[in-house]
Amino acid sequence: MKKRNVTLKDVAERAGVSAMTVSRALSGNTRLVTVDTAERCQNAARELGYVPNLMARSLRGQQLRTIVMFAEFISSHHYLAELVDLTSRTIEERGYGVICCQSLAGFHQCLRQFHLGGAVVIAPPETFYHDPFGEELIGPVSPPSTVLLHSAFQQSDFCEVSPDIEGFCYQAAKYLLGLGHRHLGYIGGPESAEEPNWFAVREVGFMRALRECGLGTDCLVRQACGNPDNGPVAIKQLLTRAPRTTGVFCISDEIAIAVMAGARAEGLRVPDDLSVIGSNDIHLSKYVVPSLTTVSIEVKPMVDRAINLLLENGDSAPDAKPMCIRIPCRLIVRESTGVPGGRKRKAQ
């Protein structure tokens, strides 16, 4: 026989109070109940295994101590998974629950089903900015306090905490140029037709480094690559289009590792023939051969600042100007980069 769900009435009977008193005690509204009563209600709920009905609370117009988190393609690389994991843990440490949505449609529906305490949007796709809360697509909604975490676009509509993307692209390019490389590549991200503005911030950093060395836009080639499995094909395509390329910067360490494997398949030596830089400094990047030069992003401080900003923003004036915080990153030099050497490609 299926065990029935524990109700608010069950908890009230165990605690010896009314259901309204239990509701106040468990929702955090303890101004109307004594400390002893609140503790008795909480103990009774814990003993019975009572789980609040979020839908019912929302229908009653109560704001939930719950944050919705939207992040697509969580398994695409380790950095994004770490970002989602740390964000979820940090929210729970602040006494809030978490609802995770992995599609924009799911995010929009969640906003309409629950009266939420806030929203965190991680690495938002370009489509998010066209209709953030689905108001044009679905209809009116009361948007919760929202913070963006690791946005790839210049925007001024939301509070945001992101790595200094322009800065770390400049840093990586400047390092390669300082080694003597004069033809650079960038591998990663969506096709331009899918998200035409995605590369813009990164391109600014690259172009600044190239200008400082007296070089033009023709010294940089970008190759889209959505996941590591496409890395070997991506480097082959890039070198076919721009055979003089000697240094590449990749959107993630996983793609960089796959690019190194692809380069070896093409008869190239890393770093003698091709220098490779990754991004995010995953744990394994120091153990591959050659060990990977990469950009390190301090994820925990970034997440902490984002959640602080979200919770503080919930109490700020409605017309307050959104705050955008950029977190500096650090280049970690290992064995996958060096001065450009002789190119020895295998016969086509």
N, C-alpha and C positions, 0 to 999 in steps of 0.2 A: 504494500500500500504506500502511495506517495505521501511523504510527510508534508503537512500544510505549513505555509509560511507563518512565521511569528509576526503578530500584528502589534500595533501600538497599544491596543486594548490589553493584550497579554502582558506587556511590560508594565502597564499601569496597575494591573491586578497584582503582579509580583511585588511592585514597589509600594502598593497601598495608597496610590494617588489617582487623580483623574488623568484621562488620556491627554487633555490639554496641557496639564502640568508636565507630563512626560515629553510632549512635543516641544514645549519651551526649553526644557532642560537639555534635550538632545540636539536642538538646533543652535545652541549657543546663546539663546536669549535668556540668560540667567538673572536678569534684573528683577523678574517677577517671581523667582523661586529662590529659596534659601540655598546656601552652599550644601547643607546636609541633604536636602531634598534632591538637588541636582546630582549629588554623588550616589544617592540611593537609586535614582532612575538610571544612571549610567551603569551601575553595577548590575541592575536587573536586566538591562538590555544586553550586556555582555554575557551574562549567565545563560540567557535564552537564545543568544545568537541572532538578535534582532538586526535587520538590515533596512535602513530607511528607503522608502520608495521615492526615488528622485523625480519620477514623472508626476506623482501626486503632489509633491512639494511645489513643483513648478506650476502646476495647474492652480494651486492656491496662491500663486504670485510670490512665493518665497524665493529669495536669491539663495542659490546653493553655494556652499563652500567647495565649489568644484570648478576646475579650470579645464577648458577644452584645449587640446594640443593638436595642431594640424601639421603633419609632415608626410610628404610623399616619398615613395621608393626608399624606405628605411634601410633595406638590405643592400642598397646600391654600393655603399662603401662604409668602412668601419667608422670613419669620423662622424657621419650622420647618425649611425646607430648609437655611438657614444653620446652625441649631443641630445638625442631623444631620451636615452636612459638617464643621463644626469639631470635633464630638465624635469622629467617625471619624478625622480627621487627628491629633487630640491623643492618641488611643489608640495609633495607629501610631507616633507620635513617642516613646511610652514603650516601644516594642519589642514591642507586642502586635498580633495580628491582629484583624480585626473581622468578625463575621457580623451582617448587618442583616436583621431580620425586620419585615415590615410588617403582620402580623396577630397577634392574641393566640394563635391556634391554632398558627401557625408558631413563635412564641416558645416555647410549651409543648413542641412536638416537638423543637426545637433543644436544650432543656435535657436531654432524654432521650437524644439521640443523641451528645452530646459532654460530656466532663468539662471544663467551661469555667473560665476564670480569673476570671470575674465577669460581671455584667449591668448594663446601663444602660437604664433605661426612660424614654423622653422623652415628656412630655405624656401621661401614662397616662390612658386612658379610665376612667370610673367602674367598668366591668365588671372592670378589672384587679384592683381591691381585693377583689372578691368571692371570687376564687380565683387569687391572683397567679401561682402556679407550676403550675396545672392539677392539683393533687393530688386535689381532689374530682372533677374531670371525667375525668381520665385515670388517675391512680394516684400512688403515692409517687415522690418524686424528692428528690435531695439539692440543695437550693437553693444557688446560688452567692452570693457576696457581691454585693449589689445596691444600686445608688444610683438615686434618682429625680432627673430633671432637668426642671424646670418642671412641677411638679405643681399642679393647680388645687384640690386638696382639703387640708383640715387632716387630717394623719395622723401617727402616731407609731410605725409598724411598720418603716419603712425610713429609712436615711440619705437626705437630700434636699438639693439646692441648687436654689432657685427664686427668681424675681424676687419682690419684695414686692408681690404682687397686691393685697392689701387696701390697702397704702400708696399704690400708684399710682392706684387707683380713687378713693381719698380725695383725692389730689392733683388729679386731673382734675376731680372734682366741685367741690372747693373753689375751683378757678380759675374754673369756669363760674359758680358762685354769686357769686363776687367781682365778676364782670362785670355781675351783675344778673339772670342767668337764675334762674327759680324753678320751672321745669318741665323736668326732664331725662329723657333716654332713654339706654338702653344697647342697642347692636345687636351681635349676634354669639353664637356658641355653639350648642349643641344644643337641641332642644326639651326642656322640663322633663320630659315623659313619658319621654324617652330617658335622660337623666341628671339626676335630680331634685335632686342636691346640687351640681351644677356651679357654679351662680351664687352659692352661699352666701358664699364668701370675698369675692367682688367686692361683694356686697350690703352686707356689713359696712362696707366702706370708704365706699360711697355714703351709707349711713345715718348714719355718724358725721359726715360733712360736712353733711348735711341737718339733723341735730339741732343742730349748732353754729349754724345759721342760723335755728333755730326752725321748721323745716319738717318735715312728716310723710312717711310712706311713700307717700302718694298723689301726691307730687311726682316720683316716679321710675317709669318704665315700661320694661320690658325686652322686646325683640323678638328672637327667635331668628333666626340667619342663619348657615348653614353655609359659604357661599362667596361670593366677590365677585359672581358672576353674579346672586345673589339680593338684592344690596344695594339696587337701585332699588325692588324690590317690598317689601323690609323697611321702608324709610323711609316708603313710602306706607301700609303697614299700621300702622306705629307712629303716624303723624300722624292716621290715621283713628280710631284708638283714643284717642289723647291729642292733640287738635288744638292744645293750648296749649303743647306742647313747643317750646322754642327752642334747646336745646343738647343734642347727643348725643355720646356717647363710644362708639367702635367697637372691637371686639376686635382688629382689624388695620388697617394702613394701606390694604391693598387693598380691604377692605370699606368703609372710610371714603371712599376715592376713588369707589367705586361709589355710595355713599350721596349724595355731592355731586352726581353725575350725575343720580341719581334725584330729588333735591331740585330741580334746575334744570328737569327735565321736569315737575315739579309747579308750576312758576312761582315758585319760591323763590330768593332770592339768598343766597349764602353769602359772608360771614357775617351780612349785614344781617338776614335773616329766620331763618336757622338757622346756629348755630355747630357745627362738626364737629371732633372730636378723634379721631385715630387712635392706633395702638399699634405699636411696634417700630421706628419711624424707618427705614424702608427707604430705599434710595438715591434713589428717584424721588420721595419724598414732598416734597422741597424744590422739585421742578420742576413739579409740577402747578399748575393755576391755579384757585383761589387755592392758594398753597403751604400744606401741611398742618401744623397744630399736632398734635404727637404725643408719645407717651411713649417715651423712649429706654431700651432695656435693654442693658446691657453684656454681650454674649454671651460673648466670649472669657474674661474673668475668671470668669464663671459656670461655663463648661465646665471650665476649669483646676481650679477648686475641686472640682467634682464628680468628676473623674477622680482627683485627689489623694485625695479622701475614699474613693473606691472601693478604690484600691490600698492605702491605709493600713488601711481597715476589714478587708481580707482577713487582716491579721496581728493583729487585735484579738481580745479574748476573746469567745467565742460569746454571752455574756450582756451584752455592752456595750450601753449605751443608744444607740439611733439618734440621730444628730446632724442637726438641721434648720437649714440656713443660708438666710437671706433676703437677697437682693441688692437694695439700694435702686435706684430708677429715677429718671429725670430728665424733667421736662416741658419740651419744646422748643416755644416759642410762635412761630407763624408767622401767616399771613394768614387762615386758615379759621375763626378765632374772633374775636369782638368783642362789644360790648354789644348786647343784643337791640334790634332795630328794629321797624318796622311789618311785619306779616305781610300779604303780597299773594299769596294763592294763586289759581291760575287757576280759572276756573269749572269745576265738576264736570259 
